[in-house]
């Protein structure tokens, strides 16, 4: 990444959506330049960032003269544009891709909300010296448990969420699962064998490990 | 083979699917799901949609849920038929994806919460949280400001033609304007207003309005 690329990812290594797009970039061996946006300083809520995403959210991805925001949109187009034949993380067949799309939305609507609550209580609050609220944690854990039951049933039939191969539907879960594994919520995953095996598989993907290393190097 | 759409015809998410099927001239049959009787939480329905939500579809032996995944599928399956709802190039499709995500993340929850408090709960004889609804309204003002800016640069959200990104907004905006008394959000913004006039006057949407008996 020494040479300036026409591809830029604007984001924060503290933001799960940014990390999702990084995973996708590494999976596809795409060379890019990472431009750190300082969320703590509110950089994403000011110009010039707002001219890139008027909703003031990271990440934003630039590929030549195309600018895009919304991580799942970026990942969908990236996977279609740069999918390596035989190693694609999507399907060219519309019916099979529909199932991938279905589980992308499941991650978005069912998995992420309770998970983000738990990460807020169990990871972010302690960092600021605050105590997690027990009731909120219990509520979010109960919601997540129901979702994970659906995942467990699904993964007892299929190796990955949308099929027998790894797709972007699985990839979208990585940063949030990684974060939860360092908390008491880990037990929700450990107690479900197929889910647990799937987590171990996807967290071990070399592209994801590159993302984790990027985070660690930034904190060093 | 007729596509079966499971869900009440009045609900926004099934309407999203039906609007797409009508645009693409795909024959479908509505299988009513009684939400008030909690039919969506029965073990039979959960086999169809494990999160207990509508809609779900059954197309021969193919089953799918999540309304935006369903509309993506049909837009792709029938790409050659009717209006192109997906965008004409890779970049065009990327923009459709982007604005579909915007609808799901920045628009949908606010509309859902507001309509729940101001329309659905009162219809069930319960009290809605007016303070919460007002807070949603204020946030929606900011969202519509962004849409206004976007639509001053493009006729439709993803560019110069009607796509899934616009379609996805139809049921929610109809609820806002017709049922929740939030018409000013649209009417006060010149480009949003023109866009709403255009998309809500499409014949497929008008067909759906007739079906629902509005």
Interface residues (C-beta under 8 A of the other chain):
Chain A: X54 X55 X66 X68 X69 X70 X72 X73 X74 X76 X77 X80 X81 X94 X95 X97 X98 X99 X101 X102 X104 X105 X106 X108 X109 X110 X147 X150 X153 X154
Chain B: X50 X51 X62 X64 X65 X66 X68 X69 X70 X72 X73 X76 X77 X90 X91 X93 X94 X95 X97 X98 X100 X101 X102 X104 X105 X106 X146 X149 X150
